[in-house]
Amino acid sequence: MFVYVLESEANAGRHYTGLSSDPAARLDWHNAGLSVHTRKFRPWKLLVSVEFANANTAARFERYLKTGSGRAFARRHFRSDRP
């Protein structure tokens, strides 16, 4: 199971965090406008995907990334403007 973070190409400050067994297919799904939550910020690019051996651990990490401290962690470690 993967936890993925998308970044909007139209609005670089907009991110979306999700959980999927196939992040590339899920990126296509988001870019096709099939998600109400991500439709208006298309197109999206995959910023990072992290694979977990255990689905429960992946779900816990996804929930963490959606908290205030998790968003701060993601900004520090997953920025697209890093050298």
N, C-alpha and C positions, 0 to 999 in steps of 0.2 A: 504494500500500500504506500502511496506517495502523498506527501503534503506539498502543495505547490503554491507559489505566489506569482500572480500576474501583475503586470504594470500596463496601464493604459498608454498607448502611443499618442493618443489625442490629448491626454491630460496626465503629464508625467507624475504628478503628485498623487494620482489615484491608483490604489492597489486593491487586489482581491486575493484572499487566501481560501484555498479549498482542499479537498481530499479526493483522491481518485486512484484507481489502479492503472490508469493510462493517461498521464498528464498531457501528452501530445494530442490525443483525441479530445480530451476535455477542453484544451485550448481552441481547437477547431469548433467545438460546440459553443463556447463563449463568443467566438468571433462570428459565428453564424447568427447570433442574436437570439438564441434559444433560452437564455437566462434573463429573467426580468431584472435582476439585480445588476447585471453587467452590460446589458444591451446598449445603453446610451453612452457608454464610455469606450466603445469599440474604435479602432482595433486594439487588441491586447497582445502583449508579447510575454513569453514565459521568462520570468526573472530568475526563479530558482525552483528546483524540485528536489525533495529529500525523500529517499526510500527508507521505509521501515520494514523490518521482518515481521513485526507484530501489528495488526490493525488497531488494536486498543492503544498502543503507544503512539501510533500515527494520529489517532483521533485526539488524544490528550495534547499532543504537540500543536495540532491545528487549533484547538481551543485556546491554548496558551498564546499563540500568535495573534489571536483576536482580542486579547486583553491589552490594556494600556502598556504594561511592561513588555508584553510580547511584540507589540507594534514598535516600541523603542528598540528592542533587540533586532527586529527585522530591518529597521532603518540603519542601524549600525553595521549589520553583517551582510545584508542583501541589496545594498544600493546599486543601481545600474550605472552610476557615474564613477565607480571606483576604477582606479588604474589597473 
